[in-house]
Amino acid sequence: MQTKNLTKTAIFMALTTITTMVVNIPIPATGGYVNLSDTTVLLGALLLPFPYNLISGGLGPMLADLILGYSVYAPATLVIKAVEAYLAYLLFKKFSTKPFIAFFIACLSMPLGYFIYETFLYNANTALGAVIPNIIQGLVGALVASLIYIPIKKNVKSIK
C-alpha cells in the first residue's frame, strides 16, 4: 500500500465522516437520518484509486453512524456506501460516463440499499417512510459532487 494512497484515503474518510455528521436531520419513520455523506463518498469514488475509494466510501459514513449513536445502521452503511462508491467508479472508469452521470446513477443505489435493510429491520411500510428523504439526500450529494468535482480534481492531482 502506498503511503500517499493511504493518506488520501484517511483524509477522504475523515471528510466523509464529518460531512455525515455536520448535517444530521432525523427521519422519524425509521430512526435514521439525512446527511451530506454522498457528496464525499462520490468524490472519493472518482478521486481515489480502487479499492481505496471503497474503503473511504464505506468506513467514513459507518464511523459517523457509530459516533452519532446509529450503530444499528453501521453495517448496512458500510456496504451501501461502498457499493455507491463502486458504482460511481465503475460507471466513470469502465464505461466512460461523465462524472455527473456517474454520480446521479450511483446515488440511486443508496435509497434502494437502505429500503432493503430497513424492510428487514422494521417492515416495508416503515422503510417506505425513508425512501423520499434518502432519494433527496442522494440527489443533493450528487449535485454538490458534480459542481465541485473539477476544482477538487485539479487540487488532488497537484498533490502527487
C-alpha positions as CSV (number, residue, x, y, z in Angstrom):
1,M,0.0,0.0,0.0
2,Q,1.4,3.4,-1.0
3,T,1.7,6.0,1.7
4,K,0.1,8.6,-0.5
5,N,-2.9,6.5,-1.2
6,L,-3.4,5.6,2.5
7,T,-3.1,9.3,3.4
8,K,-5.6,10.4,0.8
9,T,-7.9,7.6,1.9
10,A,-7.7,8.7,5.5
11,I,-8.4,12.3,4.5
12,F,-11.5,11.3,2.5
13,M,-12.6,9.0,5.3
14,A,-12.4,11.9,7.7
15,L,-14.2,14.3,5.3
16,T,-16.9,11.7,4.8
17,T,-17.3,11.2,8.5
18,I,-17.6,14.9,9.0
19,T,-20.0,15.6,6.1
20,T,-22.2,12.8,7.5
21,M,-22.2,14.3,11.0
22,V,-22.5,18.1,10.1
23,V,-25.9,17.9,8.6
24,N,-27.9,15.4,10.7
25,I,-31.7,15.6,10.1
26,P,-33.6,12.7,11.8
27,I,-36.1,10.6,9.8
28,P,-38.8,9.9,12.3
29,A,-40.3,6.9,10.4
30,T,-37.1,4.8,10.7
31,G,-34.9,6.4,13.3
32,G,-32.3,7.1,10.6
33,Y,-31.1,10.5,9.4
34,V,-30.4,12.6,6.3
35,N,-26.9,13.8,5.8
36,L,-24.4,15.0,3.2
37,S,-22.2,11.9,3.1
38,D,-23.0,11.2,-0.5
39,T,-21.0,14.2,-1.7
40,T,-17.7,13.0,-0.3
41,V,-18.5,9.3,-1.0
42,L,-19.0,10.1,-4.7
43,L,-16.0,12.5,-4.9
44,G,-13.8,9.8,-3.3
45,A,-15.1,7.2,-5.7
46,L,-13.5,9.1,-8.6
47,L,-10.6,10.8,-6.9
48,L,-9.2,7.8,-5.1
49,P,-7.8,4.6,-6.8
50,F,-9.7,1.3,-6.4
51,P,-10.1,-0.2,-3.8
52,Y,-9.2,2.8,-1.6
53,N,-12.4,4.6,-2.8
54,L,-14.5,1.7,-1.5
55,I,-12.7,1.8,1.9
56,S,-13.2,5.5,2.3
57,G,-16.8,5.5,1.0
58,G,-17.9,2.7,3.3
59,L,-15.9,3.3,6.5
60,G,-16.3,7.1,6.7
61,P,-20.1,7.1,6.9
62,M,-20.1,4.0,9.1
63,L,-17.8,5.7,11.6
64,A,-20.3,8.6,11.7
65,D,-23.2,6.2,12.4
66,L,-21.2,4.7,15.3
67,I,-20.2,8.1,16.7
68,L,-23.7,9.5,16.4
69,G,-25.4,6.5,18.1
70,Y,-26.9,5.0,14.9
71,S,-25.0,1.7,15.4
72,V,-27.9,-0.3,14.1
73,Y,-27.2,1.3,10.7
74,A,-23.4,0.9,10.7
75,P,-23.1,-2.5,9.0
76,A,-25.6,-1.5,6.3
77,T,-24.0,1.9,5.8
78,L,-20.6,0.2,5.3
79,V,-21.9,-1.9,2.5
80,I,-24.4,0.5,0.9
81,K,-22.0,3.4,0.7
82,A,-19.1,1.2,-0.6
83,V,-21.5,-0.1,-3.3
84,E,-22.4,3.5,-4.1
85,A,-18.7,4.4,-4.5
86,Y,-18.1,1.3,-6.6
87,L,-21.0,2.1,-8.9
88,A,-19.7,5.7,-9.5
89,Y,-16.2,4.4,-10.0
90,L,-17.4,1.7,-12.4
91,L,-19.6,4.0,-14.4
92,F,-16.9,6.6,-14.7
93,K,-13.8,4.5,-15.2
94,K,-15.1,1.4,-17.0
95,F,-18.0,2.9,-19.0
96,S,-16.5,6.4,-19.5
97,T,-19.6,8.2,-18.4
98,K,-19.4,11.9,-17.4
99,P,-18.8,12.4,-13.7
100,F,-22.3,13.9,-13.1
101,I,-24.0,11.0,-14.8
102,A,-21.9,8.5,-12.7
103,F,-22.8,10.4,-9.6
104,F,-26.5,10.6,-10.3
105,I,-26.9,6.9,-11.2
106,A,-24.7,5.7,-8.3
107,C,-26.6,7.8,-5.7
108,L,-29.8,6.0,-6.5
109,S,-28.4,2.8,-5.1
110,M,-28.3,4.3,-1.6
111,P,-32.1,4.6,-1.1
112,L,-32.6,1.1,-2.5
113,G,-30.0,-0.3,-0.2
114,Y,-31.5,1.4,2.9
115,F,-35.0,0.4,1.8
116,I,-34.0,-3.3,1.7
117,Y,-32.2,-3.1,5.0
118,E,-35.0,-1.2,6.8
119,T,-37.6,-3.6,5.4
120,F,-35.7,-6.4,7.2
121,L,-35.0,-4.3,10.3
122,Y,-38.6,-2.9,10.6
123,N,-41.1,-3.6,7.7
124,A,-41.8,-2.4,4.2
125,N,-44.2,0.3,5.3
126,T,-41.8,1.8,7.7
127,A,-38.9,1.6,5.2
128,L,-41.0,3.5,2.7
129,G,-41.0,6.5,5.0
130,A,-37.3,7.0,4.4
131,V,-37.2,6.5,0.6
132,I,-38.0,10.1,-0.4
133,P,-35.6,11.7,2.2
134,N,-32.9,9.2,1.0
135,I,-33.5,10.0,-2.6
136,I,-33.3,13.7,-1.9
137,Q,-30.1,13.1,0.1
138,G,-28.5,11.2,-2.7
139,L,-29.5,13.7,-5.4
140,V,-28.2,16.6,-3.4
141,G,-25.0,14.8,-2.8
142,A,-24.7,14.0,-6.5
143,L,-25.4,17.6,-7.4
144,V,-22.9,19.1,-5.0
145,A,-20.2,16.5,-6.0
146,S,-20.8,17.3,-9.7
147,L,-20.4,21.0,-9.0
148,I,-17.1,20.7,-7.1
149,Y,-15.5,17.7,-8.8
150,I,-13.4,19.5,-11.4
151,P,-11.9,22.1,-9.0
152,I,-11.1,19.4,-6.4
153,K,-9.7,17.1,-9.1
154,K,-7.2,19.7,-10.1
155,N,-6.0,20.1,-6.5
156,V,-5.9,16.4,-5.7
157,K,-3.8,15.8,-8.9
158,S,-1.4,18.5,-7.9
159,I,-0.6,16.6,-4.6
160,K,1.0,13.7,-6.5
